[in-house]
Amino acid sequence: MAIGMDTSSISAANRIAWDVSADHHRDAAEWKQLVSRIADPAFSCLDPTATEILSTIGVAGKAVAHVCCNNGAELISIKNLGAKECIGFDISLAFLTQGRELATLAGQDVEFVESDANALPQAYFGRFDLVVITIGTLGWFPSLDPLFASVRSLLRSGGTMFIYEMHPVLEMFEPDAPDLSRVAHDYFRVEPYPITKAITYDGSRHTGSTAYWHFHTLSEIIGGLLDHGFRLERFREYAHNIAETDWQPFEGKGIPMSYAVVASALA
C-alpha cells in the first residue's frame, strides 16, 4: 500500500484517474470501431481464448456479472452469446456512461452499476451464475482478500468465477526499457507502482491523475480463491498478450503473458 494512504484513499485516487482517462478512450480509434460494430447481433470483442472458455462454461440463459466492466464491450459480447441477464459493476461513472451508450446502440438490455468492487451492493448478492473478471483488474486492488470476498457474495452456490488476466511474471519487466530481458521489478513487490500518465490501451501518452497499481503473485491469486470458498476447475497460462499494446514486444520471448482461471463457488 502506498505510504500514508489507506485502501479507501487508493480507491478514490484510482476512481479519479479512470474518470480522467475516459475522454482519451472516447477519442481513440477503438471507440469509433466499437460504435460502428456494436449493433451487429454477432458482435464480440472477446478473443478466441475467452470465447472458448465461456463456451465451455456455458452462458446461455445465465445471469452474468462483470466486475470492473470498464465500458461494457465485453459484457455486451457475453450478452450476445445468449446470457439471460448481464450486469456490469465499475468504480468509474465516466466509463459506465460509455457502457450505457454502447448497450443502447447494441439494443441490448445490459445494466451498469457504479460500485467499488470491494463493497458490491447487497441487493445483488447470490444473484449470479457467473462472475467475470478480465484484463487489468486485479492490480488496482491493494489486497485481493476483500475483493474475492465481495465477488464471492454475488454468486449462487455452485456458481462460477472466470478470471482472464495479465500474467504476474510479465509485470516484472518494463515495456519501455531498452533491454526487454532486464528484470525491473521484484515478483514479490509489496509497494504499489504509481501511474502518472492517463490510462490508455493504444500506446498513446496523455497527462493523467496519479493512480496506484499493485502486484499480486499467482499463489496470492489462486490461494485467495481457495481461501474464499472456491474450488479450482481450470488454470492455464498463455504466451499471448491481452494487455496494452505496450506489451506487444514481449510476445515470443518465452515469457508467460496471460492466464485464465475457472473456479466454482462451494456451498
N, C-alpha and C positions, 0 to 999 in steps of 0.2 A: 504494500500500500504506500502511496506517496507520503513523504514525510509531512506531518502536520495536517493530513487530510483523512477524514473518515470515509466510510463506504458511501454515505449519502452525499458527501461533497464531491466525490469522484463521479457518482451517478449524475449529479447535477451538471458537472463540467462536461461530461460526455453527451448529455442531452443537448446542451447549448452547441457543442461542436457539430453534432449531427444536423441540428436545425440550421446552423450557419452554412453547412455544406449542401443543403438541399437545392439551392438555386444552381449550383455548379452541376449537379446531376441533371437538372432540367435542361441546362444549356448543352449537355453532351449529346453526341450522336446517338448513343444508346437509347436515350429517352425518345428521340424522334423516331427511332426504329420501333420502339415499344408502341408508341401511339399509332404508327402505321400498320402494325401487325396484330394488335391486341384483340380486335373484333373478330378475327378468324376463330371459329369454334375449335379448330385444331391447334390453336396457338400453344406453344410451350417454350419456355426458356430453360427448361431442365436439360442437363447434359445426359448422355447415354447411361452413365453410371447411376445417377439419381433416378432416372426413368426406370431402369431395370430393377432397382431396389424397391421403389414404390410399387411397381407391378407385382413383385414377389410378395410384398406385404399385403397388397390389395387395398385400394382406396375407394372403390365403387360403393356407394351407399353409406359411407362412413362420415363421422364428424371429425374434422381435422383442424388442429390449431397450429399456427406457425408463430413461434416465439421469436421476437426480434425480426419481424417480417419485412422491414425496410419499405419499399414501395409496392409490395404485394404482388409483383410479377410472378414469383414462384408459386404463391398461393393460388393465384388465378390459373396457373398452369395445372396445379393439382385439382382444382375445381373442374377443369376441362377433362381430367382423367375420370371423372364420374363421382367425385366426392359429393356427399349429400349436403354437408354443412362445412363451411370454411370460415374461420375467424383468425385474424392476424392481430398480434399484440406487438406494440413497439413503444419506445420511450419518446420518439420524435414525432410531434404533431405535424411538422412540415412534411415528413415522409409519408405519414398516414394520409395526409391530404392528397398526395400524389397517388397513393394506393386507391383511394376512393374515386379519383378521376379515371384511373385505368379500369377499375371494376365497372364504372358507368359506361365507358367506351366498349368494354367487353360484353356488356349486357349480362353480367354475372352477379348473383346475389352473394357477395362476399362482405363480411363485416370486419371493421377495423376498430381496435380498442386501444386507447392511449394508456399505457401502464408500464411501470418499472417491472421487469421480468422477475425481480426478487420478491415482488409483492403483488402477484396477479389477483384480480378481483375474485372474491369468494363466490360470486354469482356464477362463475364458470367452472367451479370445482366439480370433478367427477363427470364431466360432460363429453369428453372426447375419447375416440377410439385410437387416435394417432396424434402425437405431437412431433413436430418437425423443427429442427434447429440446423441452420445451414450457414455456410461460408462466412467466416469472420465474425462470429458471435461470441464465443466463449471468452475471448481475450478482453472484452470490455468489462469483465467482472473480476473484482479483486479475489473473490473466493467462489468456488463452484458449489459449496455446500448449500447456501441459501437459494441459489438458482435451481439446483436439482430438486430441492425440497419443494420449491414453489411450482416448478413444472410438473413434478410428480402429482401434485394435487389436482391438476387438470384432467388426469387420466382416470378412466374407469378401470376397475380391476381387470387385469389381463390385457389392458391397452398397450400400445406400442410407442416407443420413443425411437426416432430416426435422427441421427446426427451425421452430417456430412460437412467436414471441416478441413481447414488448413492443417497440415501436419506440424506438431511442435518442433520437430527436428529442423524443418525449413526455417523456423524463426531464429535459429542460431546464427543465420547468415544475414548479410545485408545486400539488398539488390543494387545499391548504388556504389558498392565497394569496387575498386579497381581489380582486386583479386577475389573472384566469386567463391573460391575454395576456402578463403580465410574464415575461421570461426570468430564471429564478432560478439556473440552473447552466450553466457553460461546457460546450459539447458535447464539448470535448477534455479535460475534467477528469480528472486523474490520481488525486488523493486520494480514498479511499473515503468514502462517506456513512454515518456511524454511525446505526444504528437502535436506539432505546432502548425503543420500545413492543413489545408482543408482536406476532408476525407473524400477521395475520389477513386474511381476504379480504372480510369483510362490512361493513367500516367500523367495527366495534366497537373500543373502546380499552381495553387492559389493560397493566399494567406487565410488561415483559419483561426478558430478559437482552440486553446490547448485542451487536448483530450488525453486519456491515460489508458494504455494498452498493457495487459497483464499476460505473463507467460504461465502456461499450465502444461505439465508433463502428461504423457499418455497414462501413466499409472494414476495420476490425480483424476483424470477424466473417467477412466474405466472403473477405478476403485470407488470414485464418488458415486457413480451409478449403482454399483453393488451395495454401497452403504445406504443408499436411499431407496432400497426396495425394488431394484430392477434385476432381472436375470438376463445375462448376455446371450443373445441369439446369433449375432453375426458381427465379425470385426474383420475389416480388410484395409490394407494400406495400398496407396497408389502412387505412381510416378508422375501423374499428370497434374497440372496446375489448375486450381479452381479459384484462385485469388486474383488480385490486381495484376494488370499487365506488367507491372514492375518485376514480378517474379518469373516471367516467361523464360528468361535466360537460364534458369536453373533446370528446366526440363532436359532430360537426357544426361544429367550429371551424376546419376546414381543416388540422388537424394530423395527420400520419401516426401512427397509434396501435399498429399491429402490422405484422408482416411474416412471410413464410414463405419458407424456403429448402429446396430439394431438391438434394442433391448425391450423386454416385456415387463410390465408392472405387475409385481406379485400382489396377491390378495392381502 
